[in-house]
Amino acid sequence: MAGHYPVHGLAPGLYVTDRTGWTPASELIHGDALDELLAAAGRRWEASPHVAAALAWKCYSYWASLPAVLGYATARRVPLLEPSQVMVTYQDRQPLLRAGLDDPEVVVLAGDPVAALDAPGIRAVPDEAALLAALRSSLIDAHLAPIVDRLHTRLHLGTRTLWGSLASGVAHAVSRTADVLPGSTLDTATTLLDTLGLSGLVDLTPRASGRLEVRRHTCCLAFTLPQPRICSGCVITKA
């Protein structure tokens, strides 16, 4: 994506080699880090708590999921983004946050050349169904769903709104790598959305370029900011 789209939300080189200033994503689930992130988002956007939380989640879910989403889409190699293996740093200015990886296990198909290397941290699975199941279990069940639950409980944000931001992020991520995908952009995005339980939250239309037009069914609430923003594909622009 570099050179065509911003990648400021990822650690340089993707892996975090010096943990100074970084927090494991598990602290967003069990510790005080979520409060600190939401406070930084409130200052960043001068927004009410629930709006700041919705926008912080939109940023976090996009960048934190990107390595797994694009690993599957481009190479069928999926880093398992358990919360203990994702590192995050945040501040009250642009960019709000960055995500990086510690040392996650990477799941590949049995026929992948790296599977034959018997390297540490690589696990081979027999087929794409198993690959996608591992992606969902680590990214959604273990990582993002518990954060959604905390946001919903604390701030009464609708879970559909929150998952809608992830659905949009997944679709845009796949669209932005259309030039290097081995297959159909639409099929890949649809497979990922189905796997992650996000079907029905966005409408996808193929473009002649191979990229996708992404139309949300939910809103990230950016239109309520002191300086309102209406994102591309937002549901509130529909007639």
C-alpha distance (Angstrom), angle and dihedral (degrees) to the residues before:
residue distance angle dihedral
M1 . . .
A2 3.79 . .
G3 3.80 112.3 .
H4 3.81 92.8 27.3
Y5 3.81 104.7 47.5
P6 3.80 133.2 19.7
V7 3.80 116.9 -91.0
H8 3.80 97.3 180.0
G9 3.80 90.5 124.0
L10 3.80 92.9 68.4
A11 3.78 128.7 73.6
P12 3.82 112.8 -106.1
G13 3.79 105.6 -94.0
L14 3.82 88.8 12.5
Y15 3.82 94.2 -108.0
V16 3.81 122.1 90.3
T17 3.79 108.4 -134.6
D18 3.82 97.2 170.3
R19 3.81 113.3 45.3
T20 3.81 94.6 -163.0
G21 3.81 106.8 128.3
W22 3.81 93.4 6.8
T23 3.81 127.3 112.1
P24 3.82 127.0 -157.4
A25 3.79 111.7 -115.4
S26 3.80 88.1 -124.9
E27 3.81 86.0 75.5
L28 3.81 88.8 63.0
I29 3.79 87.5 60.8
H30 3.80 102.6 39.1
G31 3.81 108.3 14.7
D32 3.79 143.1 46.7
A33 3.79 96.2 -81.6
L34 3.80 93.1 96.9
D35 3.81 91.1 58.3
E36 3.80 89.9 49.0
L37 3.81 92.5 49.3
L38 3.80 92.4 48.5
A39 3.80 91.5 48.0
A40 3.81 90.1 51.9
A41 3.82 89.9 49.1
G42 3.82 91.1 50.4
R43 3.80 90.4 54.0
R44 3.81 92.5 42.2
W45 3.79 94.4 55.5
E46 3.82 100.8 21.4
A47 3.78 85.2 -127.7
S48 3.79 136.7 149.0
P49 3.83 114.5 -95.3
H50 3.79 97.1 -100.2
V51 3.81 93.8 46.6
A52 3.80 91.8 46.2
A53 3.80 88.8 50.2
A54 3.81 92.9 50.2
L55 3.80 91.8 50.7
A56 3.80 93.8 43.4
W57 3.80 88.9 52.0
K58 3.80 91.1 49.0
C59 3.81 90.1 55.0
Y60 3.78 95.5 41.3
S61 3.79 97.8 46.1
Y62 3.81 91.8 49.1
W63 3.79 98.2 49.1
A64 3.80 97.1 36.0
S65 3.80 93.1 51.3
L66 3.81 96.9 41.3
P67 3.84 98.5 89.2
A68 3.81 92.3 53.8
V69 3.80 95.3 40.5
L70 3.79 94.3 50.1
G71 3.79 93.3 36.5
Y72 3.79 88.1 60.8
A73 3.79 96.3 38.4
T74 3.79 98.1 49.5
A75 3.80 105.8 27.8
R76 3.83 110.6 4.9
R77 3.81 87.5 -117.4
V78 3.79 112.7 127.3
P79 3.81 124.8 -168.0
L80 3.80 106.7 -149.1
L81 3.79 102.7 -122.1
E82 3.76 99.2 -154.7
P83 3.83 107.9 168.1
S84 3.81 91.5 -111.1
Q85 3.82 89.3 58.9
V86 3.81 98.0 50.8
M87 3.78 119.8 79.2
V88 3.80 124.1 -161.2
T89 3.78 136.7 -171.5
Y90 3.81 124.7 -173.5
Q91 3.78 141.8 -175.6
D92 3.81 138.9 177.4
R93 3.80 95.4 -103.1
Q94 3.80 138.8 55.7
P95 2.94 118.0 -29.7
L96 3.79 94.4 36.6
L97 3.79 93.2 -163.3
R98 3.76 147.9 -5.1
A99 3.77 127.7 -149.9
G100 3.77 127.7 -156.3
L101 3.78 140.1 167.7
D102 3.78 130.1 -105.1
D103 3.81 107.2 -165.1
P104 3.80 109.3 -50.9
E105 3.78 125.1 179.5
V106 3.81 110.9 -106.9
V107 3.79 119.2 -141.6
V108 3.81 118.7 -150.9
L109 3.77 137.2 171.7
A110 3.80 117.1 -90.3
G111 3.81 90.8 -114.1
D112 3.82 94.2 53.7
P113 3.84 111.4 114.9
V114 3.82 91.1 -128.3
A115 3.81 89.5 59.8
A116 3.81 89.3 67.1
L117 3.80 92.1 56.0
D118 3.81 92.3 71.5
A119 3.80 87.7 -143.6
P120 3.80 121.8 171.5
G121 3.80 114.0 -98.4
I122 3.80 94.3 26.8
R123 3.82 120.2 109.6
A124 3.79 122.5 -175.8
V125 3.81 122.0 -147.8
P126 3.80 126.3 -167.5
D127 3.80 101.4 -119.6
E128 3.80 147.8 -3.5
A129 3.79 92.6 -89.2
A130 3.80 89.5 61.4
L131 3.81 91.2 43.8
L132 3.81 91.6 53.0
A133 3.79 92.1 44.7
A134 3.81 90.0 55.3
L135 3.81 90.2 48.5
R136 3.80 92.6 52.3
S137 3.79 95.4 43.7
S138 3.81 94.2 52.6
L139 3.80 101.1 35.4
I140 3.81 102.0 36.6
D141 3.80 110.1 19.6
A142 3.80 98.6 38.4
H143 3.80 101.2 28.8
L144 3.79 123.1 18.1
A145 3.82 101.9 28.6
P146 3.84 93.5 60.3
I147 3.82 90.0 51.6
V148 3.81 90.5 49.6
D149 3.81 88.7 51.3
R150 3.82 91.3 52.6
L151 3.79 92.9 48.4
H152 3.79 92.2 47.3
T153 3.80 93.3 48.5
R154 3.80 96.3 45.1
L155 3.77 102.0 38.5
H156 3.81 103.9 19.2
L157 3.79 90.4 -122.9
G158 3.78 111.4 164.8
T159 3.78 112.8 -107.3
R160 3.80 89.6 -140.0
T161 3.81 89.5 59.1
L162 3.80 91.1 50.3
W163 3.80 96.1 45.7
G164 3.80 88.9 45.6
S165 3.79 89.3 63.0
L166 3.79 90.8 52.7
A167 3.81 91.4 47.7
S168 3.79 90.2 52.4
G169 3.81 91.2 46.6
V170 3.80 93.2 51.0
A171 3.80 92.4 48.7
H172 3.80 93.4 47.4
A173 3.81 91.7 47.2
V174 3.79 92.0 53.9
S175 3.81 91.6 44.0
R176 3.80 92.1 52.3
T177 3.80 91.6 57.3
A178 3.81 95.6 47.4
D179 3.81 91.2 121.3
V180 3.80 93.0 63.8
L181 3.79 102.8 33.2
P182 3.81 114.4 118.4
G183 3.82 92.2 -141.4
S184 3.78 144.8 12.0
T185 3.80 115.4 -28.0
L186 3.79 90.9 -148.0
D187 3.80 93.7 48.8
T188 3.80 92.6 47.6
A189 3.79 93.6 48.6
T190 3.80 91.4 46.1
T191 3.80 91.9 50.1
L192 3.78 91.7 51.2
L193 3.80 94.1 46.0
D194 3.80 91.0 49.3
T195 3.80 91.5 47.7
L196 3.79 93.7 49.4
G197 3.81 93.8 46.8
L198 3.81 92.9 -112.9
S199 3.81 100.9 119.3
G200 3.78 115.0 134.2
L201 3.80 95.5 28.1
V202 3.81 95.5 95.0
D203 3.78 136.9 26.1
L204 3.80 115.6 -136.0
T205 3.80 125.2 -156.5
P206 3.83 121.6 -178.5
R207 3.80 117.5 -125.3
A208 3.78 126.6 -150.2
S209 3.82 88.9 -108.1
G210 3.79 90.8 61.4
R211 3.78 91.4 -108.5
L212 3.78 124.2 114.3
E213 3.75 136.0 -114.0
V214 3.79 104.5 -135.6
R215 3.81 119.4 -157.6
R216 3.79 117.3 -174.8
H217 3.79 125.7 -142.2
T218 3.81 90.5 -156.6
C219 3.81 136.3 43.6
C220 3.81 129.7 -123.1
L221 3.86 89.4 -146.1
A222 3.81 95.1 -118.5
F223 3.81 88.5 132.6
T224 3.84 88.5 71.1
L225 3.82 94.6 61.1
P226 3.83 120.1 113.7
Q227 3.79 84.6 -106.8
P228 3.82 99.1 37.6
R229 3.79 120.5 -138.0
I230 3.77 127.4 -166.3
C231 3.77 109.2 -160.9
S232 3.77 124.2 -139.9
G233 3.79 108.5 -88.4
C234 3.81 94.4 15.4
V235 3.79 116.0 161.7
I236 3.81 92.6 -129.1
T237 3.82 91.7 66.1
K238 3.77 91.0 64.9
A239 3.78 117.2 106.2
